[in-house]
Amino acid sequence: MAIEKKLAEGQKFGQWTLIGTEPLGRGGNGAVWKGVSDTGTQAAIKFLHKNHFMPLTKRFARFCDEVEFMKRESGNPGIIPLLDFNCPASPTPEDRPWLATPLAVPFTQLNLTGATQLPDLVCRIEAIARTLAKLHAERKWHRDVKPDNLFDLNGASVLGDFGLADYPEKGAVTEVTEIMGPLFYVAPELMTDAADTPAGPGDVYALAKTLWVLASGQKYPLQGQHRAETPGLRLSTYCPHPRAHPLDMLLERATTHDPSERISMEGFANELAAWLKPVHVSPTTLDLTTLASEYQTVFQIGNNAERRRQEFIADAEGVLSFFDAPLEIIAVQIAGVTRIPPDTGPAYDLPDYVKHQEFDAEARVIWDGAVKTETRAGDDQHKIVLKSFIQVEALSDERIRLVAGHHLEYAIGDCSVRSDLIGSKCTVAFWQSAELENDIANLRASLIQTLPEAAQQFAEQVKVVIA
């Protein structure tokens, strides 16, 4: 039987010569050494342990699959490039399997912990999430997401280590009872029947755990779902950034036990992007009400479903107050043009097509409310009504739907003969998310910006009636 020659500095593999007295890292599958090519290029050389290819095992098959996956993804900027490889059909200690990638810095060696570093960390995790979302769209799963497998390569955030990656053309390697994923990061559904389970939600789960570990500075993630109402499970407990709470809510949605209830990888990336770019339309959008809404559940203890539901409805109702200021501005402006005192208050008569249609959507409305400022012109026979409105709906999946705009209605007697929406916008975002904060700010601004068009159409309709 051939004896394996111990890897050491100066050994040659293809165009690569090993340098350094110790490997860059070791793991269950093998070791990674620093190497330099004949042309002077430095790389990380990953070697498979001898006991995985003599005799051949499924780890050797996965090593070859990893090489094949990296060859296929060579043009993907979010994946660490494959520089060179050796994957012989019948490997020996002298002709052993290896692959070479550029030298990159693992996220674990970067300074990413704590509140001051949180924006940099979120930016990097968003880039990783975008890469994973693109792979998921092609039914490709990483299945080994953890801090050690995320890297900085010349300023770009990239994924590495694809030994467990799954893709449509890959041969069957995973056994039915095999646990698929890194310990502490593996999603519940991948601990049983991993062979037949699409691992996209599992990647989301693992990336959420990765974000928590890197931000908190803890060695390992906590088990189970990161409930935002439990102090010990919150990211903000370990990383007290002023806007950490929306990330607590995101991690809660990304680590639910049921994979069908988890946010998608694309949704995960979008929320991180929204967190990184909060909308600041005007100073009036920032007040203590916003602060109270953002931190409301931080101080809640317990796991009472009804309390959470009531908090959600109360927050949805509170969204209406954010539009008091723009509606007051609109009332003053319209009164200045028409000399007609406007009526401001609840709106009970908005058209049905403005409302959430439950019959063709999974989520149902558990609370709704609307406010408006309304101006009427004409007489009992011919009426022109302009309503500037905001409608808020709390949906059963903990999203909040917002519709804002101007509604122009022409009626003869009690019959409406024409109904137009002017400058209306509709958004749907998760409760207490950064995306919802941005949507509120944008809709406040939009109501003011579209007022001239609405006022002009109102005036034109009144002119027709008077004529």
N, C-alpha and C positions, 0 to 999 in steps of 0.2 A: 504493500500500500504506500502511495506517495505521501511524503510528509510535507505539510503546508509550510512554506517559507514565510517567516514573520515579516510583516510589512515594516520597512525602515527607510530612513533618509537615503537618497541616492538610487533607490530601485527605479527601474525603467518600465513603463507600461505604454506601449505605442509611442507616441511623440512626447509623453509626459514623464518627468522625473520628479519623484517625491522629495519634498523639502521639509525641514523641521524635524525635531526629535520626537514629537508626539502628534497624534492625530488631532484634527480640529474638533472632533466629536466621535462618540461611540454610541451605539444603540443595539437593540436586539437583532437587527438584520445585518449589521456590519459596522464599518468605520469610515469616516471621511477624513482624507488627508489633503494637505495643501500640495499642489504640484505646479511645475513650470514646464511649458512646452519648449520644443527646440527653437521656436522663434521668440521666446521670452514672455509669452502670455501666461499669467498665473490663473489657476483654477482650483476649484474644490473637486476632489476625486472621491467618489463614493464606491466602496468595495463591498461585495456581498461576502458574508462569512462562509468559510469552507463547508461547514456542516449543513448549509442550505443548498449546496449544489453537488455534494458528494456524500450520499446519493442525491439525485435531483428531488427537490421538494416543491410545494406550491409557492414557497417564498422565492424560489428561482423563477417560477412562472410569472409571479407578480413583478419581479425585477425586470423581466423582458417586456411585460405589459407596460411598465413605467417608461421604459425606453421608447416603446411604440407610441404611447400617449404623448410624450414630449416631442417626438418627431412630428406628430400630427398637429401639435399646437405651437409649432416653431414661430409662427407669425403673430402670436398673441402677446401683446406687450405686458400683460399682467402675469405672465408665467415665466419663471426663470428659464433662460435658454439652455438648450442642450448643445454643448460644444463638441463632444466626442463621446464614443462609447465602445464597449466590447461586450458582446452578448453571444458567446459561442454556443453552438448546439450541444456540444459535449465538453463542458468546462473542466479544467484541471487546475491544480494549484499553480502551475506555470502559466496557464491561459485562463485566468479567472475573470468573472464578470465585473465590469466597472463602468461608470459613466462620469463624465466631466461637465461641470457647470461653472459659470463665472463666480468669482469670490463675491459673496454678498454678506451683509451684516444681518443676523437674526434680530427680530423685534425685541427679543429678550435681552439683547446687549445694547439697546438704545435707551435713552432716558425718556420714558413715556409715562411714568407714574406720577399721579398727583394732579391737583386742580390746574396748576399753571401749564402742564403739558397736555391737558385733556383735548384742546382743539387740534393739536398736532396728531394725537393718537386717533381721534375721530376721523380726521382727514385721511389717515393711512388705512384705517379699517374700512372707510367708505370705498377707497380704491380697490381693496381686496374684495369687498362685497360686489362691486361692479363686475369684476372678473368672474366671480362665482356665478353671478346672475346670468352672464353671457353663456357660461358653460351649462347652467341649468336649462336655459332655453333650448339647448341642443341635447338635453337629457344626458349630461355628463356630470358626475358627482365626484367630489374630492375625497370625502369620507375620512379624512385625517387632519381636519382643521384644528390647529392649536398654535400657541405662540411660537414654538420652536420651528414651525414650518412656514412662517411669514418672514419675509426678508426685505431689506432696503438694498436696492441695486442701483447705484449711482443716482440716488434721490427718488427713484421710483419704487413703489410698493408692489412686491411680486409674491406669488405663491410658489412653494417648492414641495418636494417629497410627494410624489404621485404613486407610491407603491400600492396604495389601496384604491386608487382612482377607478371609477367604473364608467364605461362608455358603451354605446350601442353595439359596436363590433367586437367587444372583448369576449373572450371565451369564458366559460363558467369555471370559477376558481373558488368562490366563497361557498362554504358549507352552510346548510340550512340552520344549524344550531350555533354558528359562529358569531361572536360579538364583533361588530364591525365599527371600529373607530378608536380614538385614543382614550385611555382610561381617564376618568373624571370629566371628559368632554363629550363622551358618546351619548347620543339621544336615547331615550327609553326604547323606542321602537326598533333601534338597531342592536339591541341586546338580545333580541329573539327574532328569528326569521329574517336575518339581514340579507340573505340571498335574494329574496323576492320583494324587498321593500325599497321603493325609490328613496334615495338618500338626500334629496334636496332639502326637505325640512330638517334633516339631521345636520346638514352643513350650516343651516341658519342657527340651530341650537348651539353648535360648537363655536361658531363665530361670536355669538352673544356671550358665551362663557369666556372666550378669549378676550373680548373687550373688557369684561369685568375684571379678569385677572390682571391684565396689563394696566388698567386704570387704578386698581386698588393696591397693586404691589404685593398681593398675596401669592403664595407659591402655587396653590391649586384653587379651582373654582369650588363653590359650595354646591351641594347636590340639589337636584330638583329645580322647580320654577323659582325665578327671582321675583317674589311678590313685592311690589313697591310699598305695600302697607306694613311690611315687616322690616324694622330698622337693620337687623343683622344681614338681610339679603340685599339691601339696596347698594348700588354703586355709590350713591351720594353720601352714604355713611363713611366710606373710606376715601372718597374723593369729593370734598365739599366745594365743588364749583357752583357759582350762583345759578347756572342753568343745567345742573346735573339731573334734576327731576324728570324732564322729558326723556332722558336716557333710561332712567329707572322704568318708566312706563314702556319704553321700547323693549328693554330686556325682558320685562314680564311677558309681553306678547310673543317674544322670540323663543321663550323657554317653556311654553305650555306643555303639559304632558301629552296631550292629543296633537299629533303633527298636523292634522287638518285645520286646527285653530291657530297655528303659528303664522306670523307674518311671512310673506314671501321674501326671497333674497333681494329681489328688486325693490320691494317695499321697504326692507331694512336699509338698503343703500339710500333710497329717496329720503327717509326720515333723518339719516345722518347728514345728508346734504342740506336739508332744511334746517337742521340744528346749527350747521356751520354758517348759514347765511340768513340770520334773522332779519325780517323786514322792519325797517325804521322809516315809516312814512312821515311822521311828525312827532314832536315831543309829547303831544297830547295823547298818543297811544300808550305812553308809559305812566302808570299810576299804581297806587297801592292795591287797586282791585285786580290788576293784572298779576301783581306779585302774590296776592292771596290765592288767586285761582291756580297759579303755577305750583304753589307749595301746599295746597290744601290737604292732600292726602299724605304728605310727609309726616304729619303729626297724628295721623290716625293709627290706632292700634287695633289689632284683631282681624278676623277674617270673616266678616259678616256680609253675606251676599246682598241682603236687602239694604244695608247701610251703604254699600258701594253703589248700588243702583240709585239710591236717593241722592248720593253725592254727585253722581253723573248727571242726573236730571237737574239738580240745583246748579251745576256748572253750566249746563246747556241753557238754562233760563237766564243765568247771569251774563251769557254772551250778548243778549239783547241790550244790556246797559252800555256796551261798548259803542253802540250806534246812536246813543242819545245826542252826542255832540254833533255829528254830521247831519242828523235829522233836524236839529235846531237851526243849524246853518242854512239848510235847505228851506225851512219854514220862513226864515227871515228874508232870504233872497226871493222866494216866490211871492211873498207878501209885498215886497218892494216893487215887483214887476206888475202884479195883478191888482194890488190894493184890496185883495180879498183875504180876510183872516183865515189862515189854515187851521185844520183840525188835526192835532197830534195825539196819538194814543194807540191802543191795541188795534190790530187789523184782523177782522173776522171774515172778510169777504174777498180775499184774493182768489184769482181763478184756480180751478182744480189742477190745471196743467203745470202750475208752479210747484205743486206738492209732490212728495215722494210717492212713487207708484209701487205699492206693495205687491201687486199681482204679478209683476215681472221681476221682482228682486228678492233676494234671500232675506235681507234684513227688514224688520218691520219698525214702525214708528211707535216709541213708547212715551214720547212727549213732544209737543210742538207748540210754538208760539210765534207771534209776529207783531211788529209795531210799524207805524207808518205816519207820515205827515201828508194830509189830504187837502186838496183845493178843488172846490166845485164852482163851475160857471154855467150860465144858461138859466132856464126856468124849469117848471115842472114837466113841460112837454119835451124839451130838448136839454139834456144835461151832458156836460163834459166834465170828467173827473180825472184828476192827476194824483196818483198815489206814489210817493217815494217810500219804499218799504224794505224791511229786512225780515226774512223768515228763518227760523231756527228749528231744526228737528233733531231729536235724540233718537238714534237708531239702536236696535237691540244688539248689534255687534260692537257697541261702544264707539261708534263713529258719530260725528256731528255733521249734519248737512246744513249748509247755509245757502240761501238764495237772496240776492240783493239787486235792486234795480228800480225802475220806474214803470208804473202801470197806467196806461192811458185808456180810458173807457168812454165810449159815446153811447148814450141811451136815449130812446124815445119812450117816454112814459116810464114804465117799470121794466122795459125790455132792453137788454143790452144788444146793440147791433154791431158793435165793433170793440175789440179788446186787443191792445198791442202792448208788448213788453219792450222797453227801451233801455239799452245798456245793461241788461240783466246778466248776472254771473252766478253760476252755481258751483259750489265746491263741497267736497266730502273729505273729512280728515278725522283721524283718531282723536278721542278725548285726551286733553292735556298734552298734545303733541306739539312739537315745534312747527310742524306743517299747519296745524290749526291756528297757532299764533300768527303765522305769516298770512294765512288766508283772511283772518279778521282784519289785519292791517291793510291788506290789498283791497278788500271790499269797502272798507271805510273810505279809502281814497277814491275808489271807482264811483261810489255814489255821488261824490262832489264833482268829479271830472265829467260825468255823463249828464249832469243837471242841465247845462245849456241846451243840449239836443232835446231833452225831454220838455223843457220850458218852451222851446220854439215850436215843437209839434203841438203842444197844448194850446199855444196862442193861435196857431194856424187853424186848429179845429174850432176854437171859439169864434174866430173870424168868419168861418163858413156858416156857423149857426146864426150869428148876428146878421150876416148878409141875407 
